[in-house]
Amino acid sequence: MKASKQERAVHSLPEYLDMSAAEFLKKDLLELRGRDLSLDASQVQRAGTLCLQVLLSARKTWQSDGNEFEITQASQELFDAIRQIGLGPVELMIAGEEI
């Protein structure tokens, strides 16, 4: 008999997703691996390329694991950072948002 999936994890992203936050973000995400995940990005005021790469890697990891991954309530600052590196909301699985 297959074990049931754990409850969806909800995690709030910090205000500053800069280089100094990347290692902490990676650690936090790894602790949530194996569960469906919603990341609340409403408080993000600055997002750097390294943290965006961590989020993109996490999305791909969750997808390959067969788990759901989404970013919700993304701030305008997060959208702006995504645009600056040539990505869109689809690449990071931002739920229900248009930029």
Residue frames as qw, qx, qy, qz and C-alpha x, y, z in Angstrom:
[[0.000, 0.889, 0.459, 0.000, 0.00, 0.00, 0.00],
 [0.410, 0.485, -0.014, 0.772, 1.33, 3.42, -0.98],
 [0.302, -0.439, -0.458, 0.712, 1.92, 5.91, 1.83],
 [0.146, 0.894, 0.415, 0.084, -0.26, 8.99, 1.69],
 [0.403, 0.529, -0.049, 0.745, 1.29, 12.32, 0.78],
 [0.315, -0.377, -0.465, 0.737, 2.08, 14.67, 3.61],
 [0.098, 0.884, 0.397, -0.227, 0.09, 17.85, 3.96],
 [0.474, 0.719, 0.083, 0.502, 1.07, 20.74, 1.66],
 [0.533, -0.394, -0.197, 0.722, 3.85, 22.84, 3.14],
 [0.158, 0.927, 0.198, 0.276, 3.49, 26.62, 3.12],
 [0.649, -0.306, -0.067, 0.693, 6.65, 28.68, 3.53],
 [0.117, 0.980, 0.124, -0.106, 7.06, 32.46, 3.51],
 [0.697, 0.357, -0.028, 0.621, 9.99, 33.85, 1.58],
 [0.409, -0.559, -0.223, 0.686, 12.02, 36.57, 3.32],
 [0.192, 0.917, 0.098, -0.335, 12.09, 40.24, 2.29],
 [0.136, 0.808, -0.509, -0.264, 15.61, 39.99, 0.90],
 [0.951, 0.119, 0.269, 0.095, 16.51, 37.14, -1.42],
 [0.250, 0.878, -0.406, -0.045, 20.06, 38.31, -1.98],
 [0.604, 0.425, -0.661, 0.135, 23.34, 36.42, -2.12],
 [0.070, -0.338, 0.752, -0.561, 23.53, 36.10, 1.67],
 [0.701, -0.012, 0.358, -0.617, 20.08, 34.47, 1.74],
 [0.677, 0.341, -0.540, -0.366, 20.77, 31.82, -0.92],
 [0.306, 0.200, -0.905, 0.217, 22.29, 29.18, 1.36],
 [0.291, 0.078, 0.669, -0.680, 19.51, 29.61, 3.94],
 [0.677, 0.292, -0.073, -0.671, 16.87, 29.40, 1.21],
 [0.575, 0.295, -0.743, -0.173, 18.42, 26.20, -0.14],
 [0.086, 0.091, -0.890, 0.439, 18.50, 24.67, 3.35],
 [0.467, 0.169, 0.428, -0.755, 14.88, 25.64, 4.05],
 [0.704, 0.320, -0.298, -0.559, 13.71, 24.18, 0.76],
 [0.436, 0.258, -0.862, 0.006, 15.60, 20.93, 1.22],
 [0.148, -0.003, 0.804, -0.576, 13.88, 20.44, 4.58],
 [0.588, 0.316, 0.282, -0.689, 10.51, 20.67, 2.77],
 [0.343, 0.326, -0.749, -0.465, 11.39, 18.27, -0.04],
 [0.096, -0.117, -0.988, 0.009, 8.97, 15.41, -0.56],
 [0.135, 0.596, 0.649, -0.452, 5.87, 17.52, 0.11],
 [0.249, 0.744, 0.419, 0.458, 3.74, 19.72, -2.11],
 [0.420, -0.361, -0.202, 0.808, 4.97, 23.27, -1.53],
 [0.132, 0.886, 0.323, 0.304, 3.50, 26.78, -1.70],
 [0.498, -0.135, -0.166, 0.840, 5.92, 29.66, -1.25],
 [0.009, -0.926, -0.367, 0.090, 4.38, 32.96, -0.16],
 [0.567, 0.143, 0.105, 0.804, 6.38, 35.69, -1.90],
 [0.047, -0.896, -0.378, -0.229, 4.31, 38.67, -0.77],
 [0.451, -0.854, 0.025, 0.259, 7.08, 40.10, 1.43],
 [0.740, 0.043, 0.260, 0.619, 9.92, 39.91, -1.11],
 [0.044, 0.942, 0.036, -0.330, 11.45, 43.36, -1.61],
 [0.194, 0.754, -0.575, -0.252, 14.66, 42.34, -3.39],
 [0.941, 0.027, 0.336, -0.004, 15.57, 39.17, -5.25],
 [0.031, -0.707, 0.605, 0.364, 18.99, 38.41, -6.68],
 [0.658, 0.394, -0.547, -0.336, 19.96, 36.02, -9.42],
 [0.172, 0.261, -0.924, 0.219, 21.43, 33.40, -7.07],
 [0.383, 0.127, 0.704, -0.584, 18.18, 33.04, -5.09],
 [0.692, 0.403, -0.066, -0.595, 16.16, 32.96, -8.30],
 [0.487, 0.383, -0.772, -0.141, 18.40, 30.12, -9.47],
 [0.097, -0.083, 0.899, -0.419, 17.74, 28.29, -6.17],
 [0.569, 0.288, 0.405, -0.655, 13.99, 28.72, -6.70],
 [0.658, 0.457, -0.389, -0.454, 14.22, 27.53, -10.31],
 [0.287, 0.302, -0.906, 0.080, 16.23, 24.49, -9.23],
 [0.305, 0.054, 0.769, -0.560, 13.68, 23.76, -6.49],
 [0.675, 0.354, 0.067, -0.644, 10.83, 23.94, -8.99],
 [0.609, 0.411, -0.629, -0.255, 12.57, 21.45, -11.25],
 [0.080, 0.206, -0.921, 0.321, 13.37, 19.18, -8.30],
 [0.490, 0.158, 0.568, -0.642, 9.78, 19.21, -7.07],
 [0.703, 0.413, -0.201, -0.543, 8.58, 18.50, -10.59],
 [0.496, 0.362, -0.786, -0.073, 10.93, 15.53, -11.01],
 [0.072, -0.082, 0.874, -0.474, 9.86, 14.23, -7.58],
 [0.231, -0.421, -0.801, -0.358, 6.22, 14.36, -8.66],
 [0.212, -0.587, -0.562, 0.543, 5.27, 17.02, -6.11],
 [0.164, 0.875, 0.345, 0.296, 3.51, 20.34, -6.64],
 [0.460, -0.282, -0.098, 0.836, 5.50, 23.57, -6.38],
 [0.146, 0.797, 0.396, 0.432, 4.07, 27.06, -6.59],
 [0.264, -0.089, -0.250, 0.927, 4.91, 30.61, -5.65],
 [0.076, -0.759, -0.631, -0.144, 1.91, 32.61, -4.47],
 [0.189, -0.949, -0.214, 0.133, 1.24, 36.29, -3.84],
 [0.690, 0.078, 0.093, 0.713, 4.43, 37.33, -5.62],
 [0.131, -0.792, -0.117, 0.584, 5.46, 40.93, -5.01],
 [0.517, 0.855, 0.006, -0.040, 6.09, 43.33, -7.87],
 [0.136, -0.804, 0.571, 0.094, 9.77, 43.37, -6.87],
 [0.636, -0.137, 0.752, 0.107, 9.97, 39.61, -7.42],
 [0.673, 0.630, 0.387, 0.018, 8.32, 39.96, -10.84],
 [0.223, 0.941, -0.238, -0.087, 10.78, 42.72, -11.74],
 [0.359, -0.594, 0.710, 0.122, 13.77, 40.54, -10.74],
 [0.717, 0.183, 0.670, 0.060, 12.41, 37.62, -12.76],
 [0.552, 0.816, 0.171, -0.026, 12.01, 39.84, -15.82],
 [0.026, -0.896, 0.419, 0.144, 15.54, 41.22, -15.45],
 [0.376, -0.404, 0.814, 0.183, 17.05, 37.75, -15.86],
 [0.353, 0.243, -0.652, -0.626, 14.80, 36.88, -18.79],
 [0.049, -0.207, -0.973, 0.085, 12.35, 34.56, -17.07],
 [0.436, -0.337, -0.252, -0.796, 8.60, 34.76, -16.68],
 [0.592, -0.319, 0.440, -0.595, 6.12, 33.57, -14.06],
 [0.943, 0.116, -0.184, -0.252, 5.70, 30.21, -15.77],
 [0.602, 0.424, -0.609, 0.294, 9.35, 29.21, -15.24],
 [0.048, 0.259, -0.708, 0.656, 9.04, 29.68, -11.49],
 [0.319, -0.420, -0.843, -0.100, 5.44, 28.40, -11.23],
 [0.076, 0.076, 0.345, -0.932, 3.98, 31.63, -9.92],
 [0.089, 0.456, 0.885, -0.037, 0.33, 30.89, -9.31],
 [0.105, 0.794, 0.599, -0.006, -2.38, 32.96, -10.95],
 [0.188, -0.769, 0.025, 0.611, -0.26, 35.96, -11.74],
 [0.623, 0.648, 0.252, 0.358, 0.35, 37.95, -14.90],
 [0.397, -0.601, 0.065, 0.690, 3.25, 40.34, -15.34]]
